[in-house]
Structures are given as C-alpha cells and as structure tokens.
C-alpha cells in the first residue's frame, strides 16, 4: 500500500484529496454505548441465547495460550485497511490486568471459539478487538462475549464504552447494534495514486 491518510468522512481535506486523485480504499466507523442507556435485560438475553452452546467467562492467566492461538489463527480475518488493522498479540499484549480485560466463549470440548479484549482508562472502555473462530461465526457468539463484557464492566462502574471497526464487517456491525452502540463517527482511508 502506498501513501495513505485516514480522516473523518466529513473532514474538509477529503474532497481535495479525491480531486487530486486519491481514492477511498476502506471505510470504518466508531460508536459509543453509555451506561445510562445500556439495556441490561437485552444484554443478558444475548448471553443467554448461547447458554448451553458455549460457556462465557472472563479470560484468566490460564487462558492466555488459547487466546494467543485463536488470535494467530484469525489474524488475516480482519477486513478493512490500516484504520482497522489488528496487531497480533504478543507475550505482553495478551495479558489481562486491571486496565485490560478479556472475555471468551468456550465450546463444550473446551476450545476457545470467541474472545473480546477491552482497554479501560477510568470510567471509559475501548474495545481492543473481538474475534470469533470461523466455524462459529453467525451464531451469536460474538454478540454474547461482547454483551458479557459490557455487563461485567457496568458492574465495575464503567460509564462509556467505545468500539469500532471496518464498514465491511457486517457481523460486528450487527453485534454492536444489538448491544445498543450508536455509531457516531465515520472514517475513510484514502490512498495516493501511483506516480
């Protein structure tokens, strides 16, 4: 990929760059869920609809190898471009602690099939990533792990939840809509034309 710029869709430079021959190569978005608007009953229902199919719980130190394996197996599955690129987890970034929490879904045979990680600063949380193993996509598991994380973090006093992703990822858009996130930012990734 050549020179790229990531800008809010309504940024004044976007039109000038497009007139200069830059092309939009990807679109992304961000959204927010405020604790005061969170529908706990709806969130619990999203978790309960996969109850018995998977077990959802917080990621612990004992789960880090499984998280790393799922991350490695799905690293090429993130759509979009530089704005939504997922950096592979390493020994440090896979760790969970006070500022980083993880929630996963385990199949009946004990395999980790979905995980979401969030980063917390004060009363704010930002989703770091959410991923579902290919054979488990489209079954509500991604929505369930995100819903479980929101419920746990609401109980911990989080007031604002931020998330985002590629506009090409219909699954995560649907999951976030189901959770009550409101899209409030649209971004474009523009690429300079080849010389």
Buried (B, 14 or more C-beta within 10 A) or exposed (E): EEEBBBBEEEBEEBEEBEEEEBEBBBBBBBBBBEBEEBEEEEBEEBBEBBEEBBEBBEBEEEBBEBBBEBBEEBEEEBBBBBBBEBEEBEEEEBBBEEEBBBBBBBBEEEBBBBBBBBEBEEEEBBBBBBBBBEEBBEBBBBBBBBBBBBBBBBEEEBBBBBBBBBBBBEBBBBBBEBBBBEBEBEBBBBBBEEE
